[in-house]
Amino acid sequence: MKKHSIYEAIAKNIDANGRLNEDFSVCQAFPARNPLTSGKNSGSMHFADGAADGILLYHMDQITPKIADEALLMRAVNRCSDRNSSQADSCFEALGASVGAVSATGRLHEFIYSHRTRLNAPNLFVSAEDILFESRNIESVKFALLILEMAGPVREELREAIRTLGLCDEFTLYAIRDMLEWENGNDEVFELAKKVRGWGRIHAVRFLEPSRPEIKKWLLDEGVDNTVMPDYSALDVWEKAGVGELLKGSVTADEFRKAGVILDALISEGPVKGISGIENREEAVGNYLARAKENELDAADYERILRISKWAALEYNGFDELCADCGDLLASEECAQAIREGLEQGKGLEVAEALEIDYGDSLLKCLEEDFDRQYHNVTYLLRLPDYFGQAIDVFRNRLDLEKMRALPTKELGFGKENEKYMQLDCVVYALADHPCEGEDLVLTCLWAPGVRMRSSALRTLSEWTKALQQPIWEVSPAAYDELKALIEKEVDRELRKRIKALLKGVIPEPEEYENE
C-alpha cells in the first residue's frame, strides 16, 4: 500500500474551520534530519513544527553551504531540470539535513537564475510540483516551494495546494514567499495568518502589511497571540498596528488591554529585539500609563505595570517619572482591591508578593480546585513555609506517581499527551531550592519519558548536593539507587553524562543548569 505523502497527510488533517488539527505534527509524522538534528550530539533533539527554522532564523548565524552542499544543490536542480523528480527529492533531502532549506534559499535562487538559459524551466517547475505533492521528506517540500516561488503565475490547483501546506507551521514561511508573488498576495497571507497558531503566525505577522483597517485591527487583537512566545511578533505588531499612535489618545478598555499585552512582550527584551527598537519608548510607555489612569484596571494590568516599573528602573538613565507613575498606580487602593479579587482566580501573584498582600489561602484553594490551570503557580506557595507541605500534597493527590514511571525516550516531552508530566516537571524544578523535600516527586520525574522532565529531576538532585555539599548517596540514598537503575535505561547521551557525574559524587556548578 502506498504511504501518504506530506501533502496528503496535511490535507487529511484539516478541520471544519480550515485549520490544521492541533494534534497533528508533520515533524512527528515524518521525522527528518535538519542542521539542528544532524550533529553527533543532537540525537535527542525533536522540534515542534516550524521550530528548527525559527531557531535558525532568529537565533543563529545562517549556515553557509559547503562544497559538498553546493554539489548536492547543483545535482538536485539538474535532476529537476531533467524531470527526474525522485532523484531530486533524495538530493534535496540530503541537502536539507546538512544546510537546511531556510539557509540555502538565497543560494538556490541564485543558482537557478544564473543558469536559467541552460535549465529546462518547464521541467524544473513540474518536478517541483511532483515533489510538493508526492514527497515524504520535509526539507524536499520546502525546496519545492522555494523553486515554485520563481514560477510566476500558477494555476489555481497549485495555489490551493500551497495554501494547504501553509496551514502547517513547518511550511508557512515558504508558502508565504510563494503567495507574495501572486496577485493580492498580502490578502492571501492575511487569510493564512488567521489559521496558523505557532511559528507560522510569527512568520505571517512579519510579512503581513497593514494595507487596510481590518488587517490593522487583527494585528492589534491577535498579532502576538501565538503558541511560541508573543515577544517574537511584538515589535512588528507595535509598528504595523500603530499602537504608539493609538495610545496618544483615549482608548477603549479592549484596546488598552491589547496594547498592554503587546507592551508587556516588548519590555521583556526576550529572544528578539523589543522595546529597544522603539525610538520614543519613554513617551510610548508614558502614554500607556496615562491611559491606565483613565481605565478600570484588573490584576493582569497591575502585573504589567509592576513589570514596567522594574524595566523603567533599569533603563540606562532611569526613567524616574515613569517609575513614579507606576508607583502611584501600584500604591492605590484600587490596585489592592483588584489584586485581592484576582487572587481568588490565582492572578496577581507577582504584585501581591511585591506589595506583601497575603495570598497563601487564596492560592492553595485555587490549586486544589483548579489544579490543571493553577499548577504552575506552585512556586509561590513553596516560598511560604506554612503552605509548603500542603502544596506538595496537592501534587501527590492529583498525580498517580506509581503509574507515571516509564521508560526514557528521546522526545522532549511536550504536548497534551505529556500534560501530567509537565505538571510534575513544574514542581520538581521548583524543588531544587528545597533540599530533600518532595523526594518521591523527584524520583518519579527521573523516570518520565520526556528528556525535559528527566533533566529537571537531575538538576534538582544536583542542586541538592551542591546546597548540602554532600554526594548524592548521602543526600538521598533512594535517589542514588534510582540513578544506578536509570543509567542502564537512559537513551540521551548528555543525561547519561550527568547521571554518571552524580553517581561519582561530583557536585556541579549551578552555571551548568541556569539556562535549561
N, C-alpha and C positions, 0 to 999 in steps of 0.2 A: 504494500500500500504506500502511495506517495505521501511523504511527510509535508505538512503545511509549510509554506514559505512565511517569512516575516510579515509580508504584506497581508497574506491570507489570515494569519493569526490575529493581527491587529483588526482587520475588517470584521472578524467573527466576534470581537470583544468590545464592540461599540454599543453603548446602551441606548435607550429610547430618547435620551436628550442629546444624542450626537457626541457624547463624550466617551473616552476610553474607560472601561470598567476599572475601578480603583484597585481591585485585587489582581490586575494583570500587569506583569512587568516583563518587557521584552528582554531585559538583561538576565532575568531568571529563566525565561522560557527558551532563550537562545544564548547560552553562555558563550562569551567570546573574549579573546585576548585584546588588550589595548595597551598603549605605552605605560599605563599605571599598574597593569596586572601581569605584565610580561617579564618583569625583573625577577631575579633569583630569590629576592627576599619579600616578594609580594604575593605569594601563593594564596594567602588568606584574604586578599582584598576583593570584596564584591561590592559593586556600586549600585545605587538606585538609578533608574533611568535618567540619563542626562547628566549624572553627577561627575563622571570621569571627564567629559568635555568641559563641564563647568569649572572643575578644578584646574584643568589645563589653561582655560581662557582667563580666569580671574586670579589665579594664584601661582602660576608657573611661567617661566620663560618658554616661548614657543619652541618646540623641538625642531631642530634643523635636520632635514633629511641627509643621510649619509650616502656614500657612493652606491652601496648595495640598495638603499631605498630608491635612489634615482633610477637604478636599473629596473627595479620592480615597477616603479611608476611608468617608465617607458614601455615595459613589456605589457603592462595592463592596458594602457591606452592603445597600443598597437594591436593587441588582441581584440579590443573593442572595434577598432577600425577594420579588422579582418572579419568581423562578425563571429568571433569565437567567444561568446559570452561566458561559457563555462570556465575557460582558462583565465579570462579577465577577472572573473569572480574570485578565483583562487589567488591570483596575484594581488588583488585589492585586499583580500583577507590578510595576507602576509604583510602587506604594506601598512594596513591598519594596526596590526599588532606591534609593529616596530615604531611607527611615527604618528599614527592616528590621522583620520581624515581631517580633523579640526586644524591640525598643524600643517598638513600637506595641501590645504585648499589653494593657497596662492601659487604654489609650485605646479599643481595640477593644471590650473587655468593658464598659467604662463606657458607650460609645455604644449598644451593643445593649441593655444593661439599662435605660438611661434612655429608650429609645424602644421598649420591649418592647410597649407597648399598641398601637402602630400597625404594627409589623413583623409580617409573616406568619411565625410561628415554624416551622411545618412546612416551608414553602418555604425558609426560611433554612437549616435543618439539612439538607434534601435537597440543596440547592445545594452546601453544604459537602461532602457526600458525593460529589457529582458531581466536584467539583474534586479531592478526595482521590484518587479512582480514575482520573481522566482527565487531570489537568493534567500538562504537561511543564515547569512552572515551579516552581522550588524554593520561593521565598517564598510563592507561592499555596498550596502544600500545607501550609506552616506555618500560614498564616492559617486554612485549612480545619480543621486540628487544633485551633486555638485556639477556633474557633466551636463545634466539637463538644464542647469541654470544658464548654460551658454546656448541652448537650443532655440531661443527666440520664442515666438508664439507656439503654444502646444494645444493639442485638441482637448476637448472637454473631458474625455475619458481619463486622460493622463492627469489633468488638473485635479479631478476627483480623487485619483489615487494619491496624489501628493498631499491633498487635504487630509486624506485618511491617515497617511503616515505621520503627518504633522501633529495629529492628536496624541501621539506618543512622545513624551518628553525627550526621549533619546534622539528623535529625528526633527523636532520642532524647528531648531535653528536652521537646518538645511532646507526644510520646506519653506520657511520664511524667505530665505535667499531666492528660491525659485519664484515665489509669489510676487516678490518685489519687481520681478521682470514682467509681470502681467499687467494688463490694463486694470485700473482700480486695485492695484496691489496692496495699498495701505488698508483698504477696506477688507481685503482677504485676511491680512494679518490681524486686524481687529476681531474678526469673527473667530479666528483661531485662538487668539489671546483669551477670549471668554470661555474657551473649552478646555484649556490646559491648566494644570494646577501647580506643577513643580518648576524644574529648570526651564521647561518650555515657556511658562508665563514670564519668567525673568528675561529670556531672550526676546519674547514678543514685545514686552514693555520697552526694551532697549531700542528696538527698531521702529516701534509704532510712533507715528506722528499725530499730534492732536489737531487734525485737519478740520474737525467740526465739533460743535459743543457736546454731542453725545459721547465722543471719544474722550474729550477732556474730562467730562464728568465721571466716566467709567474709570479713568486713571486715578482720579481723586478717591472714588469709592472703593475700588478693588485692585488698583495697580500694585500695591505692596502685599496683597493677600496671596501668598504662595506657600507651599508646603516645605520650602527650604529655609528661608530667612528673609524678612522684609527688607533688611539692610541692602540687599543686592539691587533693589529697584528704587530705594527711597530717593536718591538724588535725581534720577531720571523723572520720577513722578513729581517731585517738588517743582522741577523746572517745566515739565510738559503740562502739568495741570495748573500751573500758575498759582501755587499755594502761597508764595510770598506776597503776591498782589492781593490775593483773597483775604489774607489776614490784616490787610491795611484798613479794612472797613468792617462793618457789622457782618456777622456770620450766623447761620442757623446753628442749632445745637448739634445737628448731624455733621455739618461742615466743620465745626470746631473739633469734634471728636476725631473725624477722619484726618484733619490736619495734625492733630496731636499724635496720632499713631505714626504718621509719616515723620514728624519732627523727632519723635522718640527713637525711631530707627536711625535717623541721621546723627543724633548726638552720640550714639554708641560707638561710632567710628570703628565698626567691627571689621568684617572681612574686606570691605571696599571703602573707597573714599566716601565720607558722609558730609557732615556739616562744614567741614573744612573746605568743601567745594563750593560753598556759598559765600560770595564776596561780602555781602552785607548781613552776615549772620547775627550780629548783635542786635541790629534793627529788627530782623525777622523774629528772633526769639522774644524781643521786647513787645512786638505786635501780638504774638501769641499770648503772652502774659496779660496784655491789655484786654484781649478778648476773653481770657479766663475770668477776669473780674466782672465781665458782663454776662457770664453764663453760670447756670447752676451746675456745679461740679460733682462728680462721683468719686469713688475710691480710686478708680483707674486714672482719672485725671490728676488727682493729687499725687499718685505714684509717679506720673510723668513729670510733674512739677518738681518733685524731690530729685529726680534724676537730672533735670535741667539745672537745678541748684548746684548739684555736685559737679556737673560739667562746667558751669559758669565759674565756679570757684577755682577750677584747674586750668582755665584758659590762660593764654600767655601773660596778659597783663591783669587778669582778673576782671570780670565784669561785675563790679560792685553793685551797680544799680539793679542789674538782673538778679543778683543774689538777694538783695534787699526785697525786691518784689516777690520773689519766691518765698522768702522768709515770712512776709506778711500773710501770704495766702495759706501757708502751712500752719501758721500760728493762730489762725482764725477758729472760732467755734464751729463755723460751717465745716471746716476740714475735719475737726474731731468727730462731729456728728456723722459725716459721710464715711469716715473710716470705721466707726462703730457699726454702722449699717452694713458696710462692706464685709466686715469680719464675719458676719453671720453666713456669708457665702464663701468664706475663705479668701476674700480680696482685701487689698490694702495693707498686707502684712509688712511690706517694706517701710511704709510710713508709720505704721503702728509701732514697729521696733524703734524707728528713729525718734519718735515722739514719746516713747515709753508708755504707750497705751496697752493695757493688758489684753492679750489675745489668746492665752492658753486654753481657756474653757471653750471659746468660740471655735478655735481651730480643731481642737480634739473632737468636738461634736461633728464638725464638717467631715473630718477624716473618717469617723465611724459611720456616718450616714451617707456619705457620697465618696466612697473610697476611690473609685475609678477616676474621678475628676480631681480629687484633692491629694492623692498620694504624694505628688511632687512637693507639697508644702511641708513634708515631714521634717525637713532640715530646720525649720523654725521651731518646731516642738522639741527637737533634740537639744536645742540650746537652753531649754527650761528644765532644770533638774526635777521639778515636781511633776513633769509630764513625760519625761523620757521613757520610763518603763511602760506607761500606758500606750504611748505611740508605737513602741516596738511590738507590743502585744497585738495591736490592731493588724499589723502586717502578718504576724503569726496566725491570727484567726482568719484572715482573708486569703492567705496563700497556702495551698496544700504542699508544704515543703517536701514531704516524702515523695510525692508524685512528680515533683519538678526536677528531680535529679535525672539527668540524661547524659548520653554520650556526647562529647565535644564534637563540634563541626567547624568548618571554615567560614560559615556565614557570620556576618556581623551581629545579627540578632535583632534587627528592627522589623517593623511590620505588625499588623494586627495579630498574627498568629503567635507573636512573642510578647504580647501585652503584659502577661503576668511576670515574665522575666524582666521586662523593663521596669515594672514596679519594684521588683526585688532589687534590681540594679540601683535604683534611686536611693533606697535606704542603705544598702551596703556601701555605696560610695560615700554617703554621709557618715557612716560609722568609722571611717578612717580616723576621725578626730576623737574617737571614744574607745581606747584600747580594751579589748576583751569583752566588749558589750555586744550583744546580738550575735554571738558566735555561731549559733545554729543557722542564722540567715546567711552569714558569710560563707559557711561551709557548703550550704546548698548552692549558692551562687557559683562556687568553684566548679560545679557540675552542670552549669547551664549550657545549652547547646551553642549559644552565641558567643563569639570572640569578645565582643564588647563587655558582656557580663562577667566572663571569667577574668578579663583584665581588671575590672573593678574590684573583684574579690582579691586578686593578687596584690593590687595596690593597697587595699585596706590592710591586709596582713603585713605587708612591707612597712606601712606606716606604724603599725602597732610595734613591730620590732624596733623601729627607729625611736619611737616615743619612750619605750621601756628599756632601750639599749640592751636587749636580750635576743638570742637566736630564737627562731620560730618554735623549736621543740620545748623551750622554756615558757615562751609566751602562751602557746596553745598546743599542748601535746596532740589534741584531736586534729588540729589543722595540719600538724606535721604528718600524721598518719594518712590524712586525706591527700596531701600533696604527693606522698610516696605512691599512692594508688593512681592518682591523676596523671602523673608523668608518663605512665605506661600507655595512657589513652590519648594524651594531648596531641592534636594534629597541627597546631600552629607553632611554627619554629620559634618565633620570638617569645611566646608564652612559655615554651619549654625552657628557654634560657632563664627566664625569671623564676620558674619553679625550681630549677637546679640551684640558682643562687640562694633562694630561701632555704632549701634543704642543706646547703653547705654552711648556713649560718651567716651569710652575707647580709649586712644591714645597708640597704641602698640609700643614696642621697635623694631627697624629695624632688630635686630638679628632673629626675628621670621620669616623673609621673605628672608633672604640673600641667602638661598640655593634652592629657588624654581626654 
